[in-house]
Amino acid sequence: MASSSMVVFRFPASFVTALADQRPRIYSYVEEAEVRRLGRPVLRPLVPVSFAVGDRFTAHLDGLVDTGADAVLAGDLLADRLGLDLSENEGETTHAVGGRVLTARYKTVRLRLHPYGDLDGAIHREWPAQVGFVAGWHDYGFVLLGSVGFLDRVTVTASRFAQAVAVEHRDAFDQRFDTGPV
Amino acid sequence: MRAVRTDYTGYEGKYVAVDARTRQVVLAYEDPRVLLREAEKLRGVIVHGRVPLPGELRHRIG
């Protein structure tokens, strides 16, 4: 019991969770031993994500953080796993890649970001995101995390020097650099 | 912090999933559909993608 000289603050659990969520999450870069450039290893900023629709969800997936990409793109096999009918989509765009033209068909799913090394299915953050599913695109990875749907939801700080990527709440950038309202 | 190193030697041309902490390969299939289905059943596993063949070029979407 609190004494008369103590002030006790009580917060709902959701508030505590929200506070905890402000902490940056750190993800190591991943060095791919089979890929080298000028004799040096290639390091990639990969973060673990998954997609969910209703009660269906994908496995955890390596998501490549790509600040030069405008969208979140994924292989259409993931849409199959989610039971999505891409013929009923929210729009289509085309992308020129390696001399090929690929079509992305968009559907909104729940994008989940998982903690590093997660072994128990924990979810760090989750939000609705419009994902462009690309037919037959799974030659390398399955997910590309671009601006709309990912970098507009979190602040990402990537450092090849530190060999790590930090993911924070999306207001972190403005708070750090005082960029003012958009 | 050091990057986590991966070694996909022996899995060239296959689709792989790795342990979330060690990045060691735990699943490898020639069919990506099978990999995605089997990986959903396991905890602590991340689907990586296809391991390129030696000298194979890879293209990304940007």
gemmi code that builds the backbone of each chain (N, CA, C; Angstrom):
import gemmi

chains = {
    "A": [
        ("MET", (0.848, -1.196, 0.000), (0.000, 0.000, 0.000), (0.887, 1.251, 0.000)),
        ("ALA", (0.505, 2.270, -0.752), (1.304, 3.482, -0.812), (1.077, 4.326, 0.440)),
        ("SER", (2.175, 4.905, 0.939), (2.034, 5.787, 2.091), (1.505, 7.137, 1.615)),
        ("SER", (1.147, 8.015, 2.581), (0.572, 9.300, 2.225), (1.576, 10.201, 1.510)),
        ("SER", (2.884, 9.909, 1.647), (3.901, 10.749, 1.024), (4.330, 10.236, -0.350)),
        ("MET", (3.760, 9.144, -0.764), (4.151, 8.578, -2.057), (3.099, 8.887, -3.121)),
        ("VAL", (3.564, 9.080, -4.307), (2.656, 9.240, -5.445), (2.810, 7.993, -6.311)),
        ("VAL", (1.744, 7.298, -6.524), (1.796, 6.059, -7.296), (1.128, 6.283, -8.645)),
        ("PHE", (1.869, 6.020, -9.687), (1.323, 6.128, -11.032), (0.923, 4.747, -11.512)),
        ("ARG", (-0.254, 4.664, -12.018), (-0.694, 3.389, -12.573), (-1.040, 3.604, -14.046)),
        ("PHE", (-0.460, 2.778, -14.891), (-0.700, 2.885, -16.319), (-1.288, 1.581, -16.832)),
        ("PRO", (-2.160, 1.676, -17.789), (-2.654, 0.441, -18.398), (-1.514, -0.292, -19.091)),
        ("ALA", (-1.665, -1.598, -19.182), (-0.617, -2.424, -19.781), (-0.294, -1.976, -21.199)),
        ("SER", (-1.313, -1.515, -21.932), (-1.073, -1.106, -23.315), (-0.115, 0.077, -23.377)),
        ("PHE", (-0.195, 0.959, -22.355), (0.693, 2.115, -22.330), (2.134, 1.668, -22.090)),
        ("VAL", (2.284, 0.735, -21.159), (3.626, 0.216, -20.878), (4.197, -0.445, -22.121)),
        ("THR", (3.359, -1.202, -22.801), (3.810, -1.855, -24.031), (4.234, -0.824, -25.064)),
        ("ALA", (3.446, 0.274, -25.149), (3.775, 1.312, -26.114), (5.117, 1.959, -25.775)),
        ("LEU", (5.382, 2.164, -24.479), (6.663, 2.729, -24.083), (7.808, 1.797, -24.464)),
        ("ALA", (7.623, 0.521, -24.163), (8.664, -0.449, -24.478), (8.929, -0.484, -25.970)),
        ("ASP", (7.878, -0.198, -26.742), (7.987, -0.269, -28.189), (8.848, 0.850, -28.756)),
        ("GLN", (9.149, 1.875, -27.937), (9.948, 2.984, -28.422), (11.426, 2.613, -28.538)),
        ("ARG", (11.809, 1.527, -27.919), (13.216, 1.140, -27.967), (13.609, 0.741, -29.381)),
        ("PRO", (14.789, 1.151, -29.792), (15.234, 0.684, -31.114), (15.535, -0.806, -31.087)),
        ("ARG", (15.276, -1.438, -32.194), (15.630, -2.849, -32.358), (16.845, -2.909, -33.285)),
        ("ILE", (17.826, -3.659, -32.870), (19.061, -3.748, -33.633), (19.129, -5.095, -34.341)),
        ("TYR", (19.461, -5.036, -35.612), (19.602, -6.246, -36.418), (20.987, -6.243, -37.061)),
        ("SER", (21.729, -7.321, -36.878), (23.029, -7.442, -37.534), (22.860, -7.503, -39.042)),
        ("TYR", (23.788, -6.922, -39.748), (23.862, -7.189, -41.177), (24.128, -8.687, -41.367)),
        ("VAL", (23.794, -9.178, -42.530), (24.050, -10.576, -42.839), (25.099, -10.652, -43.945)),
        ("GLU", (26.165, -11.342, -43.652), (27.221, -11.548, -44.639), (26.941, -12.828, -45.395)),
        ("GLU", (26.851, -12.690, -46.713), (26.586, -13.864, -47.530), (27.902, -14.374, -48.093)),
        ("ALA", (28.300, -15.507, -47.599), (29.628, -16.030, -47.908), (29.816, -16.301, -49.389)),
        ("GLU", (28.723, -16.604, -50.091), (28.873, -16.997, -51.492), (28.879, -15.784, -52.430)),
        ("VAL", (28.682, -14.585, -51.883), (28.662, -13.388, -52.721), (29.817, -12.471, -52.315)),
        ("ARG", (30.634, -12.104, -53.277), (31.747, -11.211, -52.997), (31.801, -10.139, -54.070)),
        ("ARG", (32.275, -8.964, -53.690), (32.468, -7.869, -54.637), (33.884, -7.343, -54.460)),
        ("LEU", (34.657, -7.397, -55.532), (36.060, -6.981, -55.481), (36.800, -7.713, -54.374)),
        ("GLY", (36.447, -8.964, -54.210), (37.142, -9.796, -53.241), (36.677, -9.631, -51.807)),
        ("ARG", (35.720, -8.736, -51.586), (35.232, -8.508, -50.224), (33.820, -9.074, -50.064)),
        ("PRO", (33.483, -9.468, -48.855), (32.138, -10.025, -48.649), (31.062, -8.953, -48.807)),
        ("VAL", (29.905, -9.381, -49.225), (28.755, -8.488, -49.349), (27.898, -8.625, -48.090)),
        ("LEU", (27.606, -7.503, -47.456), (26.752, -7.497, -46.263), (25.405, -6.911, -46.633)),
        ("ARG", (24.343, -7.522, -46.127), (23.015, -7.050, -46.486), (22.195, -6.710, -45.233)),
        ("PRO", (21.419, -5.604, -45.301), (20.529, -5.262, -44.185), (19.230, -6.053, -44.288)),
        ("LEU", (19.183, -7.174, -43.613), (17.997, -8.036, -43.629), (17.312, -7.980, -42.275)),
        ("VAL", (16.003, -7.873, -42.282), (15.229, -7.915, -41.040), (14.132, -8.968, -41.185)),
        ("PRO", (13.785, -9.634, -40.086), (12.773, -10.699, -40.182), (11.350, -10.134, -40.177)),
        ("VAL", (10.600, -10.476, -41.216), (9.215, -10.020, -41.330), (8.326, -11.205, -41.687)),
        ("SER", (7.043, -10.997, -41.549), (6.073, -11.962, -42.059), (4.829, -11.199, -42.460)),
        ("PHE", (3.958, -11.856, -43.228), (2.691, -11.266, -43.647), (1.558, -12.068, -43.023)),
        ("ALA", (0.450, -11.387, -42.758), (-0.717, -12.072, -42.224), (-1.974, -11.489, -42.853)),
        ("VAL", (-2.940, -12.353, -43.084), (-4.278, -11.967, -43.554), (-5.267, -12.831, -42.790)),
        ("GLY", (-6.143, -12.200, -42.029), (-7.064, -12.989, -41.210), (-6.274, -13.858, -40.259)),
        ("ASP", (-6.589, -15.159, -40.253), (-5.850, -16.071, -39.375), (-4.754, -16.823, -40.116)),
        ("ARG", (-4.446, -16.394, -41.336), (-3.367, -17.037, -42.089), (-2.131, -16.153, -42.067)),
        ("PHE", (-0.979, -16.779, -41.998), (0.266, -16.015, -41.952), (1.371, -16.814, -42.633)),
        ("THR", (2.361, -16.086, -43.086), (3.501, -16.729, -43.738), (4.544, -17.106, -42.692)),
        ("ALA", (5.534, -17.843, -43.131), (6.719, -18.062, -42.309), (7.444, -16.729, -42.137)),
        ("HIS", (8.367, -16.688, -41.196), (9.228, -15.513, -41.103), (10.126, -15.480, -42.333)),
        ("LEU", (10.369, -14.269, -42.826), (11.082, -14.104, -44.096), (12.183, -13.069, -43.945)),
        ("ASP", (13.297, -13.271, -44.622), (14.308, -12.226, -44.709), (13.752, -11.094, -45.555)),
        ("GLY", (13.622, -9.913, -44.966), (13.198, -8.743, -45.717), (14.404, -7.851, -45.966)),
        ("LEU", (14.672, -7.574, -47.234), (15.804, -6.715, -47.567), (15.372, -5.255, -47.490)),
        ("VAL", (15.992, -4.495, -46.592), (15.682, -3.077, -46.474), (16.315, -2.345, -47.654)),
        ("ASP", (15.492, -1.648, -48.436), (15.962, -0.981, -49.651), (15.398, 0.432, -49.706)),
        ("THR", (16.231, 1.413, -49.315), (15.751, 2.795, -49.287), (15.517, 3.341, -50.684)),
        ("GLY", (16.040, 2.667, -51.707), (15.839, 3.128, -53.069), (14.577, 2.599, -53.713)),
        ("ALA", (13.899, 1.706, -53.035), (12.657, 1.146, -53.581), (11.467, 1.926, -53.035)),
        ("ASP", (10.450, 2.075, -53.856), (9.305, 2.877, -53.442), (8.230, 2.066, -52.746)),
        ("ALA", (8.281, 0.762, -52.883), (7.178, -0.061, -52.377), (7.710, -1.279, -51.638)),
        ("VAL", (6.800, -1.966, -50.991), (7.107, -3.288, -50.454), (6.695, -4.296, -51.516)),
        ("LEU", (7.648, -5.094, -51.960), (7.381, -6.067, -53.009), (7.690, -7.468, -52.495)),
        ("ALA", (6.967, -8.430, -53.028), (7.135, -9.802, -52.550), (6.787, -10.779, -53.663)),
        ("GLY", (7.323, -11.969, -53.550), (6.991, -13.010, -54.497), (5.546, -13.447, -54.338)),
        ("ASP", (4.915, -13.782, -55.464), (3.485, -14.112, -55.394), (3.207, -15.456, -54.722)),
        ("LEU", (4.244, -16.255, -54.495), (4.009, -17.505, -53.761), (3.532, -17.208, -52.341)),
        ("LEU", (3.922, -16.052, -51.831), (3.473, -15.674, -50.487), (1.981, -15.349, -50.485)),
        ("ALA", (1.514, -14.768, -51.577), (0.068, -14.516, -51.699), (-0.693, -15.837, -51.696)),
        ("ASP", (-0.118, -16.841, -52.348), (-0.745, -18.167, -52.343), (-0.856, -18.698, -50.918)),
        ("ARG", (0.220, -18.536, -50.138), (0.213, -19.036, -48.759), (-0.841, -18.316, -47.920)),
        ("LEU", (-1.145, -17.079, -48.305), (-2.130, -16.292, -47.547), (-3.543, -16.474, -48.087)),
        ("GLY", (-3.679, -17.242, -49.151), (-4.997, -17.463, -49.732), (-5.543, -16.257, -50.471)),
        ("LEU", (-4.655, -15.393, -50.960), (-5.098, -14.181, -51.652), (-5.352, -14.459, -53.128)),
        ("ASP", (-6.409, -13.867, -53.644), (-6.707, -13.920, -55.070), (-6.199, -12.620, -55.695)),
        ("LEU", (-5.065, -12.706, -56.373), (-4.453, -11.487, -56.905), (-5.176, -10.941, -58.134)),
        ("SER", (-6.119, -11.719, -58.676), (-6.902, -11.170, -59.785), (-7.838, -10.071, -59.278)),
        ("GLU", (-8.125, -10.104, -57.990), (-8.891, -9.022, -57.357), (-7.919, -8.189, -56.542)),
        ("ASN", (-7.226, -7.283, -57.229), (-6.164, -6.519, -56.569), (-6.542, -5.049, -56.419)),
        ("GLU", (-5.659, -4.311, -55.725), (-5.889, -2.890, -55.469), (-5.143, -1.993, -56.450)),
        ("GLY", (-4.534, -2.609, -57.450), (-3.797, -1.855, -58.453), (-2.587, -2.629, -58.923)),
        ("GLU", (-2.076, -2.226, -60.084), (-0.910, -2.895, -60.653), (0.129, -1.849, -61.051)),
        ("THR", (1.395, -2.216, -60.940), (2.478, -1.385, -61.475), (3.467, -2.304, -62.168)),
        ("THR", (4.264, -1.724, -63.054), (5.297, -2.511, -63.726), (6.672, -2.018, -63.292)),
        ("HIS", (7.622, -2.940, -63.267), (8.995, -2.628, -62.880), (9.918, -3.236, -63.919)),
        ("ALA", (10.925, -2.468, -64.328), (11.945, -2.981, -65.242), (13.111, -3.491, -64.416)),
        ("VAL", (13.383, -4.758, -64.535), (14.446, -5.382, -63.735), (15.271, -6.296, -64.625)),
        ("GLY", (16.558, -5.992, -64.732), (17.449, -6.878, -65.459), (16.987, -7.170, -66.870)),
        ("GLY", (16.422, -6.172, -67.532), (15.972, -6.366, -68.897), (14.601, -6.993, -68.995)),
        ("ARG", (13.998, -7.290, -67.871), (12.647, -7.857, -67.875), (11.661, -6.842, -67.306)),
        ("VAL", (10.419, -6.954, -67.726), (9.362, -6.127, -67.153), (8.494, -7.020, -66.273)),
        ("LEU", (8.426, -6.663, -65.013), (7.649, -7.443, -64.061), (6.436, -6.638, -63.612)),
        ("THR", (5.353, -7.327, -63.354), (4.135, -6.667, -62.888), (3.884, -7.018, -61.427)),
        ("ALA", (3.654, -5.971, -60.635), (3.314, -6.161, -59.227), (1.827, -5.887, -59.051)),
        ("ARG", (1.148, -6.817, -58.417), (-0.280, -6.645, -58.121), (-0.427, -6.441, -56.606)),
        ("TYR", (-1.098, -5.378, -56.238), (-1.089, -4.943, -54.838), (-2.303, -5.438, -54.050)),
        ("LYS", (-2.004, -5.858, -52.837), (-3.041, -6.205, -51.869), (-2.560, -5.733, -50.500)),
        ("THR", (-3.491, -5.331, -49.653), (-3.132, -4.913, -48.299), (-3.119, -6.118, -47.368)),
        ("VAL", (-2.006, -6.271, -46.681), (-1.847, -7.350, -45.703), (-1.331, -6.724, -44.402)),
        ("ARG", (-1.241, -7.519, -43.361), (-0.591, -7.046, -42.134), (0.885, -7.422, -42.217)),
        ("LEU", (1.730, -6.403, -42.146), (3.175, -6.644, -42.187), (3.672, -6.702, -40.750)),
        ("ARG", (4.358, -7.774, -40.412), (4.866, -7.957, -39.058), (6.388, -7.893, -39.060)),
        ("LEU", (6.909, -7.109, -38.145), (8.357, -7.051, -37.941), (8.673, -7.818, -36.658)),
        ("HIS", (9.606, -8.731, -36.753), (9.926, -9.589, -35.610), (11.257, -9.193, -34.988)),
        ("PRO", (11.433, -9.453, -33.695), (12.715, -9.164, -33.052), (13.817, -10.042, -33.622)),
        ("TYR", (15.038, -9.579, -33.491), (16.194, -10.338, -33.961), (16.298, -11.669, -33.201)),
        ("GLY", (16.570, -12.721, -33.925), (16.789, -14.012, -33.296), (15.561, -14.581, -32.624)),
        ("ASP", (14.391, -14.104, -33.016), (13.148, -14.540, -32.371), (12.967, -16.048, -32.487)),
        ("LEU", (12.707, -16.666, -31.366), (12.482, -18.108, -31.371), (11.084, -18.486, -30.914)),
        ("ASP", (10.283, -17.505, -30.538), (8.975, -17.843, -29.992), (7.827, -17.138, -30.706)),
        ("GLY", (8.084, -16.626, -31.880), (7.012, -16.028, -32.657), (6.607, -14.635, -32.214)),
        ("ALA", (7.463, -13.960, -31.430), (7.115, -12.624, -30.956), (7.011, -11.637, -32.119)),
        ("ILE", (6.155, -10.642, -31.951), (5.973, -9.605, -32.960), (6.403, -8.282, -32.348)),
        ("HIS", (7.330, -7.621, -32.983), (7.776, -6.318, -32.474), (6.785, -5.238, -32.862)),
        ("ARG", (6.444, -5.179, -34.111), (5.473, -4.206, -34.605), (4.641, -4.870, -35.700)),
        ("GLU", (3.457, -4.329, -35.906), (2.591, -4.834, -36.971), (1.750, -3.697, -37.499)),
        ("TRP", (1.571, -3.629, -38.807), (0.759, -2.571, -39.389), (0.220, -3.047, -40.740)),
        ("PRO", (-0.851, -2.426, -41.221), (-1.340, -2.771, -42.561), (-0.439, -2.156, -43.621)),
        ("ALA", (-0.117, -2.916, -44.631), (0.770, -2.427, -45.689), (0.301, -2.966, -47.029)),
        ("GLN", (0.373, -2.099, -48.015), (0.033, -2.519, -49.379), (1.284, -3.148, -49.994)),
        ("VAL", (1.181, -4.410, -50.309), (2.330, -5.160, -50.823), (2.103, -5.492, -52.298)),
        ("GLY", (3.128, -5.253, -53.092), (3.059, -5.598, -54.511), (3.590, -7.003, -54.720)),
        ("PHE", (2.706, -7.908, -55.086), (3.110, -9.305, -55.295), (3.500, -9.490, -56.767)),
        ("VAL", (4.681, -10.037, -56.967), (5.249, -10.172, -58.301), (5.278, -11.646, -58.694)),
        ("ALA", (4.698, -11.938, -59.843), (4.636, -13.330, -60.300), (6.028, -13.870, -60.567)),
        ("GLY", (6.299, -15.030, -60.031), (7.553, -15.720, -60.323), (8.790, -15.068, -59.758)),
        ("TRP", (8.620, -14.142, -58.810), (9.779, -13.439, -58.271), (10.212, -14.079, -56.957)),
        ("HIS", (11.110, -15.020, -57.060), (11.630, -15.641, -55.854), (13.022, -16.187, -56.108)),
        ("ASP", (13.686, -15.629, -57.140), (15.002, -16.148, -57.481), (16.028, -15.883, -56.386)),
        ("TYR", (15.866, -14.779, -55.698), (16.803, -14.527, -54.609), (16.044, -14.532, -53.285)),
        ("GLY", (15.496, -13.396, -52.917), (14.718, -13.334, -51.692), (13.261, -13.204, -52.036)),
        ("PHE", (12.436, -13.194, -51.019), (11.000, -13.121, -51.253), (10.423, -11.740, -50.965)),
        ("VAL", (11.144, -10.918, -50.196), (10.556, -9.648, -49.747), (11.561, -8.503, -49.863)),
        ("LEU", (11.104, -7.396, -50.461), (11.876, -6.166, -50.543), (11.110, -5.097, -49.768)),
        ("LEU", (11.777, -4.461, -48.818), (11.111, -3.496, -47.943), (11.480, -2.081, -48.375)),
        ("GLY", (10.598, -1.446, -49.125), (10.845, -0.103, -49.633), (10.129, 0.954, -48.814)),
        ("SER", (9.928, 2.106, -49.443), (9.452, 3.284, -48.713), (8.009, 3.169, -48.235)),
        ("VAL", (7.085, 3.003, -49.181), (5.671, 2.996, -48.809), (5.303, 1.624, -48.242)),
        ("GLY", (4.924, 1.624, -46.993), (4.584, 0.359, -46.335), (5.627, -0.089, -45.338)),
        ("PHE", (6.839, 0.459, -45.438), (7.863, 0.099, -44.446), (8.580, 1.341, -43.926)),
        ("LEU", (9.261, 2.056, -44.802), (10.040, 3.208, -44.336), (9.165, 4.397, -43.960)),
        ("ASP", (7.862, 4.325, -44.263), (6.951, 5.354, -43.762), (6.315, 4.924, -42.437)),
        ("ARG", (6.670, 3.736, -41.950), (6.126, 3.246, -40.691), (7.167, 3.168, -39.580)),
        ("VAL", (8.425, 3.140, -39.949), (9.507, 3.050, -38.965), (10.660, 3.941, -39.424)),
        ("THR", (11.521, 4.273, -38.474), (12.777, 4.945, -38.821), (13.870, 3.895, -38.850)),
        ("VAL", (14.576, 3.838, -39.951), (15.648, 2.856, -40.104), (16.986, 3.579, -40.191)),
        ("THR", (17.913, 3.160, -39.377), (19.274, 3.680, -39.450), (20.185, 2.514, -39.820)),
        ("ALA", (20.810, 2.618, -40.966), (21.658, 1.522, -41.441), (23.113, 1.970, -41.433)),
        ("SER", (23.989, 1.128, -40.935), (25.408, 1.455, -40.894), (26.235, 0.261, -41.343)),
        ("ARG", (26.861, 0.421, -42.491), (27.788, -0.623, -42.946), (28.988, -0.685, -42.015)),
        ("PHE", (29.350, 0.478, -41.450), (30.484, 0.537, -40.519), (30.177, -0.283, -39.265)),
        ("ALA", (28.992, -0.099, -38.703), (28.600, -0.850, -37.508), (28.101, -2.251, -37.858)),
        ("GLN", (27.877, -2.480, -39.136), (27.373, -3.766, -39.624), (26.041, -4.122, -38.966)),
        ("ALA", (25.213, -3.107, -38.830), (23.908, -3.326, -38.188), (22.903, -2.308, -38.684)),
        ("VAL", (21.662, -2.640, -38.460), (20.546, -1.778, -38.807), (19.700, -1.590, -37.546)),
        ("ALA", (19.276, -0.350, -37.285), (18.409, -0.074, -36.134), (17.040, 0.325, -36.647)),
        ("VAL", (16.017, -0.251, -36.078), (14.642, 0.080, -36.454), (13.953, 0.681, -35.239)),
        ("GLU", (13.423, 1.898, -35.416), (12.762, 2.614, -34.324), (11.380, 3.071, -34.763)),
        ("HIS", (10.646, 3.659, -33.806), (9.335, 4.208, -34.154), (9.527, 5.329, -35.175)),
        ("ARG", (8.502, 5.592, -35.962), (8.696, 6.450, -37.127), (8.931, 7.921, -36.787)),
        ("ASP", (8.599, 8.341, -35.561), (8.862, 9.727, -35.177), (10.312, 9.942, -34.747)),
        ("ALA", (11.072, 8.878, -34.632), (12.444, 8.985, -34.117), (13.300, 9.917, -34.966)),
        ("PHE", (13.091, 9.901, -36.257), (13.921, 10.732, -37.141), (13.683, 12.209, -36.852)),
        ("ASP", (12.401, 12.597, -36.775), (12.089, 14.001, -36.500), (12.599, 14.421, -35.129)),
        ("GLN", (12.474, 13.529, -34.148), (12.946, 13.857, -32.807), (14.466, 14.023, -32.771)),
        ("ARG", (15.149, 13.238, -33.566), (16.616, 13.289, -33.563), (17.141, 14.505, -34.309)),
        ("PHE", (16.492, 14.832, -35.425), (17.028, 15.888, -36.286), (16.149, 17.133, -36.335)),
        ("ASP", (15.037, 17.136, -35.637), (14.164, 18.303, -35.560), (13.839, 18.825, -36.955)),
        ("THR", (13.322, 17.959, -37.793), (13.038, 18.338, -39.176), (11.716, 19.083, -39.328)),
        ("GLY", (10.911, 19.096, -38.264), (9.656, 19.820, -38.331), (8.581, 19.047, -39.060)),
        ("PRO", (7.374, 19.636, -39.079), (6.252, 18.923, -39.705), (6.417, 18.815, -41.214)),
        ("VAL", (5.856, 17.747, -41.755), (5.895, 17.534, -43.209), (4.845, 18.402, -43.859)),
    ],
    "B": [
        ("MET", (29.426, -4.246, -33.517), (28.603, -5.398, -33.863), (29.138, -6.003, -35.157)),
        ("ARG", (29.165, -7.303, -35.206), (29.648, -7.966, -36.406), (28.469, -8.555, -37.180)),
        ("ALA", (28.616, -8.507, -38.488), (27.596, -9.129, -39.318), (27.549, -10.630, -39.042)),
        ("VAL", (26.355, -11.165, -39.164), (26.197, -12.610, -39.016), (26.608, -13.273, -40.324)),
        ("ARG", (27.488, -14.230, -40.245), (27.987, -14.856, -41.456), (27.105, -16.046, -41.851)),
        ("THR", (26.926, -16.201, -43.122), (26.159, -17.344, -43.611), (27.046, -18.190, -44.499)),
        ("ASP", (26.743, -19.439, -44.574), (27.481, -20.315, -45.471), (26.484, -21.310, -46.080)),
        ("TYR", (26.200, -21.071, -47.344), (25.216, -21.915, -48.018), (25.880, -22.977, -48.888)),
        ("THR", (27.144, -23.240, -48.634), (27.860, -24.231, -49.429), (27.127, -25.576, -49.418)),
        ("GLY", (26.928, -26.106, -50.589), (26.229, -27.380, -50.708), (24.747, -27.229, -50.989)),
        ("TYR", (24.259, -25.989, -50.899), (22.826, -25.750, -51.132), (22.587, -24.917, -52.397)),
        ("GLU", (23.593, -24.802, -53.256), (23.468, -23.970, -54.448), (22.276, -24.441, -55.306)),
        ("GLY", (21.481, -23.487, -55.723), (20.335, -23.794, -56.562), (19.084, -24.168, -55.779)),
        ("LYS", (19.210, -24.277, -54.466), (18.050, -24.637, -53.643), (17.522, -23.435, -52.865)),
        ("TYR", (16.296, -23.554, -52.450), (15.673, -22.540, -51.604), (15.864, -22.958, -50.148)),
        ("VAL", (16.338, -22.019, -49.338), (16.733, -22.400, -47.982), (16.039, -21.532, -46.933)),
        ("ALA", (15.897, -22.114, -45.755), (15.488, -21.385, -44.554), (16.578, -21.624, -43.515)),
        ("VAL", (16.791, -20.617, -42.668), (17.910, -20.672, -41.725), (17.422, -20.497, -40.296)),
        ("ASP", (18.258, -20.953, -39.374), (17.991, -20.721, -37.957), (18.067, -19.215, -37.692)),
        ("ALA", (17.107, -18.692, -36.917), (17.018, -17.250, -36.711), (18.224, -16.684, -35.976)),
        ("ARG", (18.881, -17.471, -35.173), (20.032, -16.965, -34.423), (21.364, -17.278, -35.092)),
        ("THR", (21.532, -18.506, -35.524), (22.838, -18.938, -36.032), (22.987, -18.761, -37.527)),
        ("ARG", (21.875, -18.593, -38.246), (21.858, -18.512, -39.705), (22.339, -19.801, -40.364)),
        ("GLN", (22.344, -20.889, -39.633), (22.650, -22.178, -40.243), (21.427, -22.679, -41.003)),
        ("VAL", (21.665, -23.322, -42.125), (20.562, -23.821, -42.940), (19.848, -24.950, -42.197)),
        ("VAL", (18.525, -24.836, -42.094), (17.743, -25.888, -41.445), (16.757, -26.544, -42.410)),
        ("LEU", (16.422, -25.855, -43.493), (15.537, -26.428, -44.512), (16.093, -26.073, -45.883)),
        ("ALA", (16.028, -26.993, -46.812), (16.477, -26.724, -48.179), (15.644, -27.564, -49.141)),
        ("TYR", (15.029, -26.897, -50.107), (14.201, -27.592, -51.090), (14.419, -26.978, -52.473)),
        ("GLU", (14.177, -27.770, -53.479), (14.268, -27.237, -54.833), (13.005, -26.463, -55.198)),
        ("ASP", (11.905, -26.773, -54.560), (10.628, -26.108, -54.840), (10.349, -25.065, -53.745)),
        ("PRO", (10.285, -23.786, -54.122), (10.044, -22.751, -53.098), (8.702, -22.900, -52.385)),
        ("ARG", (7.724, -23.491, -53.080), (6.412, -23.690, -52.441), (6.529, -24.630, -51.244)),
        ("VAL", (7.322, -25.662, -51.421), (7.509, -26.624, -50.326), (8.241, -25.958, -49.163)),
        ("LEU", (9.240, -25.166, -49.492), (9.990, -24.476, -48.430), (9.067, -23.564, -47.618)),
        ("LEU", (8.252, -22.767, -48.299), (7.364, -21.846, -47.583), (6.372, -22.601, -46.707)),
        ("ARG", (5.874, -23.703, -47.212), (4.908, -24.495, -46.444), (5.568, -25.129, -45.218)),
        ("GLU", (6.728, -25.716, -45.406), (7.391, -26.408, -44.290), (7.916, -25.415, -43.250)),
        ("ALA", (8.361, -24.255, -43.690), (8.902, -23.261, -42.751), (7.821, -22.712, -41.833)),
        ("GLU", (6.571, -22.701, -42.310), (5.476, -22.211, -41.459), (5.287, -23.091, -40.224)),
        ("LYS", (5.752, -24.325, -40.293), (5.533, -25.269, -39.196), (6.592, -25.143, -38.102)),
        ("LEU", (7.657, -24.389, -38.376), (8.783, -24.342, -37.445), (8.903, -22.968, -36.791)),
        ("ARG", (9.308, -22.977, -35.532), (9.614, -21.730, -34.836), (11.101, -21.430, -34.976)),
        ("GLY", (11.453, -20.144, -34.954), (12.860, -19.766, -34.971), (13.540, -19.991, -36.298)),
        ("VAL", (12.737, -19.983, -37.366), (13.277, -20.228, -38.703), (12.920, -19.045, -39.602)),
        ("ILE", (13.860, -18.634, -40.421), (13.623, -17.546, -41.367), (13.865, -18.051, -42.781)),
        ("VAL", (12.885, -17.820, -43.636), (13.046, -18.175, -45.047), (13.970, -17.151, -45.694)),
        ("HIS", (15.032, -17.623, -46.270), (15.997, -16.704, -46.893), (15.715, -16.531, -48.374)),
        ("GLY", (15.715, -17.610, -49.115), (15.506, -17.525, -50.554), (16.362, -18.547, -51.254)),
        ("ARG", (16.634, -18.277, -52.496), (17.386, -19.244, -53.305), (18.874, -18.948, -53.234)),
        ("VAL", (19.649, -19.987, -53.068), (21.105, -19.859, -53.072), (21.567, -19.895, -54.532)),
        ("PRO", (22.281, -18.877, -54.974), (22.674, -18.852, -56.391), (23.700, -19.930, -56.715)),
        ("LEU", (23.706, -20.305, -57.975), (24.736, -21.211, -58.461), (26.037, -20.416, -58.584)),
        ("PRO", (27.177, -21.074, -58.561), (28.443, -20.352, -58.691), (28.475, -19.504, -59.957)),
        ("GLY", (28.798, -18.230, -59.801), (28.895, -17.326, -60.944), (27.584, -16.794, -61.449)),
        ("GLU", (26.511, -17.186, -60.831), (25.182, -16.755, -61.295), (24.923, -15.304, -60.904)),
        ("LEU", (24.414, -14.526, -61.852), (24.046, -13.144, -61.568), (22.661, -13.106, -60.965)),
        ("ARG", (22.454, -12.097, -60.100), (21.144, -11.974, -59.483), (20.608, -10.563, -59.746)),
        ("HIS", (19.353, -10.506, -60.025), (18.719, -9.211, -60.258), (17.717, -8.923, -59.154)),
        ("ARG", (17.661, -7.674, -58.801), (16.725, -7.262, -57.761), (15.702, -6.302, -58.333)),
        ("ILE", (14.632, -6.161, -57.600), (13.635, -5.147, -57.936), (13.929, -3.914, -57.110)),
        ("GLY", (13.860, -2.758, -57.704), (14.113, -1.542, -56.934), (13.067, -0.487, -57.218)),
    ],
}
model = gemmi.Model(1)
for chain_id, residues in chains.items():
    chain = gemmi.Chain(chain_id)
    for i, (resn, *xyz) in enumerate(residues, 1):
        res = gemmi.Residue()
        res.name, res.seqid = resn, gemmi.SeqId(i, " ")
        for name, pos in zip(("N", "CA", "C"), xyz):
            atom = gemmi.Atom()
            atom.name, atom.element = name, gemmi.Element(name[0])
            atom.pos, atom.b_iso = gemmi.Position(*pos), 0.0
            res.add_atom(atom)
        chain.add_residue(res)
    model.add_chain(chain)
structure = gemmi.Structure()
structure.add_model(model)
structure.setup_entities()
